[in-house]
């Protein structure tokens, strides 16, 4: 054993002991692989199944190395777990072993912190005027202001009192609207600036995928410098990056920017901007009605609709004129006035930039209109090239998740993140400059899981159900679901690929389960996931019905969840603009959009959904996939090989009997 391995083992033993755990082979194997990647400065992809303890497996070797590491996660839940639970629990023990102090911090975007300048401004901007118009929000605003003025508070939205989102908007701003601590009269007490300062010198900084993605795509440093990047929940990184760089244009955003300009810079230019904003609002409303009346018009737009082009052009011209005027006005010296002008400039510049891009979409971009929130979106077709150039050539990247393989290989996920694999290696090897890290120098490792899936769980694959149609779950699927829930005595997480499925299941189950003591918790559009999961976990015989946001990150070990039911294979919808455009591009280049884009996406989500069942060594239960295509179609083997290795059966009687016995055991 090398000296480094011995140090990592000793530190890992101390960390595991500090949390009352026991050594796990997969965790040790992963920790040593991370240590080697940091030493040799190569990339690493690690699939670490649930229960491995992967956070310690990357934290410990990073600290042994003395490297400054940036940990980027997809979910708020994991960020909080790292900063509030994992790190505080193990750092004292690691400080003893390593003989030095260890620091860590969390950093989020500016919009996650209260802006004291905006909160204390005597002149309310349009966000603040909403609070004056809706009197019920006043109580929320007072609570938030009182908290923000309490000594020692973080100003962080996640620590703040729970208030209406409009109240938060009135007391926060985007990065583009922030004047910066140096120019602001509240700069010395700025919550965002203090958080960034604390994170700047920390050994480990925890942030989110979105902030890292924005920095990478804009090539503008907004996060602390680091020696390595760890992507936890890495299966989501490409999607989060795509979302972070997707431009959005709404009438609400344009009208807000125009109102800010009119308030702080009254005159002909502001009046012209207001008129352009109103015309754009009307054009978007008319176009939205056309789309709702004609569903065939939904999905990707090959070009800007003719009815929207002129209104968008007028908005861009008016916004550009305001920005030019602000840039020419250098007479303001009062710091509060400078900050307010920066907010106006930021809001108007954002509209100007987005409108300009939408007017000239590139061939490698996807344009679409989303009718629910009346929004024009512009997204890149692929983000792997920019991730490769601005991330993978700069620092070693350790990408980890419980689900990184599709079928039995890492290639699909590796390519999406930007790694160069397979036949791409020779053609891309010359792209890296001297001194850069080679994006093809990536090691791939699957350390398995400490759980005995084949003995702990059953994968039920009913062959007798009809294939899914477009109209939501069939009567046969709903009947099967009701009978399975009855056998399990509730205790079910039911996952659906559409809201239509959730609503159909809710209506059916309320009828067939009416006589049983089973509470039905149904996710509604806009519901926060956390409170739903808490209600489900606290009532052991309840069932939770929900859509895509519940397929990942839900952690309910124990008696509350012995059945996970999935209504259908979660293939991307044909009208999903970015995924369908990527599939079409794969087809056009001689490949298969289904095999290269749609199937890997479905496999990943199915693996995540299936992973909701076994969350601890004591968990037992059934995953039921109520879509016969998984056993009747050739591609089913790819999906099955992407999931935890549960014991498989198509025998309904065996499954229902297992659930009844398990339910009875838990009720006794």
HELIX and SHEET records of a PDB file:
HELIX    1   1 UNK A    3  UNK A   18  1                                  16    
HELIX    2   2 UNK A   25  UNK A   40  1                                  16    
HELIX    3   3 UNK A   54  UNK A   65  1                                  12    
HELIX    4   4 UNK A   76  UNK A   80  1                                   5    
HELIX    5   5 UNK A   81  UNK A   86  3                                   6    
HELIX    6   6 UNK A   87  UNK A   98  1                                  12    
HELIX    7   7 UNK A  110  UNK A  112  5                                   3    
HELIX    8   8 UNK A  116  UNK A  120  1                                   5    
HELIX    9   9 UNK A  126  UNK A  133  1                                   8    
HELIX   10  10 UNK A  135  UNK A  137  5                                   3    
HELIX   11  11 UNK A  138  UNK A  148  1                                  11    
HELIX   12  12 UNK A  165  UNK A  170  1                                   6    
HELIX   13  13 UNK A  175  UNK A  177  5                                   3    
HELIX   14  14 UNK A  181  UNK A  183  5                                   3    
HELIX   15  15 UNK A  187  UNK A  189  5                                   3    
HELIX   16  16 UNK A  191  UNK A  200  1                                  10    
HELIX   17  17 UNK A  209  UNK A  218  1                                  10    
HELIX   18  18 UNK A  234  UNK A  236  5                                   3    
HELIX   19  19 UNK A  237  UNK A  244  1                                   8    
HELIX   20  20 UNK A  251  UNK A  264  1                                  14    
HELIX   21  21 UNK A  268  UNK A  293  1                                  26    
HELIX   22  22 UNK A  295  UNK A  297  5                                   3    
HELIX   23  23 UNK A  306  UNK A  328  1                                  23    
HELIX   24  24 UNK A  335  UNK A  359  1                                  25    
HELIX   25  25 UNK A  384  UNK A  387  1                                   4    
HELIX   26  26 UNK A  388  UNK A  392  3                                   5    
HELIX   27  27 UNK A  411  UNK A  417  1                                   7    
HELIX   28  28 UNK A  424  UNK A  428  1                                   5    
HELIX   29  29 UNK A  429  UNK A  431  5                                   3    
HELIX   30  30 UNK A  453  UNK A  456  1                                   4    
HELIX   31  31 UNK A  475  UNK A  488  1                                  14    
HELIX   32  32 UNK A  499  UNK A  512  1                                  14    
HELIX   33  33 UNK A  529  UNK A  538  1                                  10    
HELIX   34  34 UNK A  548  UNK A  550  5                                   3    
HELIX   35  35 UNK A  577  UNK A  588  1                                  12    
HELIX   36  36 UNK A  593  UNK A  593  1                                   1    
HELIX   37  37 UNK A  594  UNK A  598  3                                   5    
HELIX   38  38 UNK A  599  UNK A  610  1                                  12    
HELIX   39  39 UNK A  629  UNK A  632  1                                   4    
HELIX   40  40 UNK A  636  UNK A  641  1                                   6    
HELIX   41  41 UNK A  652  UNK A  667  1                                  16    
SHEET    1   A 7 UNK A 104  UNK A 106  0                                        
SHEET    2   A 7 UNK A 204  UNK A 208  1                                        
SHEET    3   A 7 UNK A  69  UNK A  73  1                                        
SHEET    4   A 7 UNK A 228  UNK A 232  1                                        
SHEET    5   A 7 UNK A 396  UNK A 401  1                                        
SHEET    6   A 7 UNK A  43  UNK A  48  1                                        
SHEET    7   A 7 UNK A 442  UNK A 448  1                                        
SHEET    1   B 4 UNK A 247  UNK A 250  0                                        
SHEET    2   B 4 UNK A 375  UNK A 380 -1                                        
SHEET    3   B 4 UNK A 365  UNK A 370 -1                                        
SHEET    4   B 4 UNK A 300  UNK A 301 -1                                        
SHEET    1   C 7 UNK A 520  UNK A 522  0                                        
SHEET    2   C 7 UNK A 543  UNK A 546  1                                        
SHEET    3   C 7 UNK A 492  UNK A 495  1                                        
SHEET    4   C 7 UNK A 563  UNK A 566  1                                        
SHEET    5   C 7 UNK A 621  UNK A 625  1                                        
SHEET    6   C 7 UNK A 457  UNK A 460  1                                        
SHEET    7   C 7 UNK A 647  UNK A 649  1                                        
END                                                                             
